[in-house]
């Protein structure tokens, strides 16, 4: 409402005056000029049209929160008995834990150099304990749950194994590491003769490079997938593998979620 906006603007102007006085006392005149110019412009925009670019940085004043008080989030608007499903929780939960620190480090620079008022720091992600206080019924979905999920669920684990009808589990064969490259080369030739494809995973980038070079010298159609390849090129390489442009793909982190390569009949993990 307009009275709330008026009150927020007064609080913003008060904070601006305090911050400008601090900058000038420190001899940081450029930062003071930058902050005053930006903030005055934002205030005028809010007075004239009711909002400004980056208005979320003034959310503490606009919502009437105290310094340090957590911001409102979508979870506040859910009914009390809602169920939250966290997919790939082994990755999502650590991301939630780290969101505050990443956001804070970026905004501290903006505040330090006069791009934003200190209250902008209160427009932030939740602390992890704040996030936990807002959730009750949770389903963690993961093929590799971390210790946090296992403790939180208190032993209530439901194994969900879904396989297309008619497909058998892949055969796992353990072989000694001695002569593994020669053995791998023989297995690759068998697959190539049958018009099938092979994935090879190594421990290090150097091992992957050396193996790809060796296989190429042995007249194997091989490609090497490394971390410097962007997402679009990665998709094209995987497409070429399926189209039989080459027979063997060597890399470090090839075994991941979401890979659908039915043409691959052998996954070789070296030095496992």
Rosetta blueprint (number, residue, H / E / L):
1 X L
2 X H
3 X H
4 X H
5 X H
6 X H
7 X H
8 X H
9 X H
10 X H
11 X H
12 X H
13 X H
14 X H
15 X H
16 X H
17 X H
18 X H
19 X H
20 X H
21 X H
22 X H
23 X H
24 X H
25 X H
26 X L
27 X L
28 X L
29 X H
30 X H
31 X H
32 X H
33 X H
34 X H
35 X H
36 X H
37 X H
38 X H
39 X H
40 X H
41 X H
42 X H
43 X H
44 X H
45 X H
46 X H
47 X H
48 X H
49 X H
50 X L
51 X L
52 X L
53 X L
54 X L
55 X H
56 X H
57 X H
58 X H
59 X H
60 X H
61 X H
62 X H
63 X H
64 X L
65 X L
66 X L
67 X L
68 X L
69 X L
70 X L
71 X L
72 X L
73 X L
74 X H
75 X H
76 X H
77 X H
78 X L
79 X L
80 X L
81 X L
82 X L
83 X E
84 X E
85 X E
86 X E
87 X E
88 X L
89 X H
90 X H
91 X H
92 X H
93 X H
94 X H
95 X H
96 X H
97 X H
98 X H
99 X H
100 X H
101 X H
102 X H
103 X H
104 X H
105 X H
106 X H
107 X H
108 X H
109 X H
110 X H
111 X H
112 X H
113 X L
114 X L
115 X L
116 X L
117 X L
118 X H
119 X H
120 X H
121 X H
122 X H
123 X L
124 X L
125 X L
126 X L
127 X L
128 X H
129 X H
130 X H
131 X H
132 X H
133 X H
134 X L
135 X L
136 X L
137 X E
138 X E
139 X E
140 X E
141 X E
142 X L
143 X L
144 X L
145 X L
146 X L
147 X H
148 X H
149 X H
150 X H
151 X H
152 X H
153 X L
154 X L
155 X L
156 X L
157 X L
158 X L
159 X L
160 X L
161 X L
162 X L
163 X L
164 X L
165 X L
166 X L
167 X L
168 X L
169 X L
170 X L
171 X L
172 X L
173 X L
174 X L
175 X L
176 X L
177 X L
178 X L
179 X L
180 X H
181 X H
182 X H
183 X H
184 X H
185 X H
186 X H
187 X H
188 X H
189 X H
190 X H
191 X H
192 X H
193 X H
194 X L
195 X L
196 X L
197 X E
198 X E
199 X E
200 X E
201 X E
202 X L
203 X L
204 X L
205 X H
206 X H
207 X H
208 X H
209 X H
210 X H
211 X H
212 X H
213 X H
214 X H
215 X H
216 X H
217 X H
218 X L
219 X L
220 X L
221 X L
222 X E
223 X E
224 X E
225 X E
226 X L
227 X L
228 X L
229 X L
230 X L
231 X H
232 X H
233 X H
234 X H
235 X H
236 X H
237 X H
238 X H
239 X H
240 X H
241 X H
242 X H
243 X L
244 X L
245 X L
246 X L
247 X L
248 X E
249 X E
250 X E
251 X E
252 X L
253 X L
254 X L
255 X L
256 X L
257 X L
258 X L
259 X L
260 X L
261 X L
262 X L
263 X L
264 X E
265 X E
266 X E
267 X E
268 X E
269 X E
270 X L
271 X L
272 X L
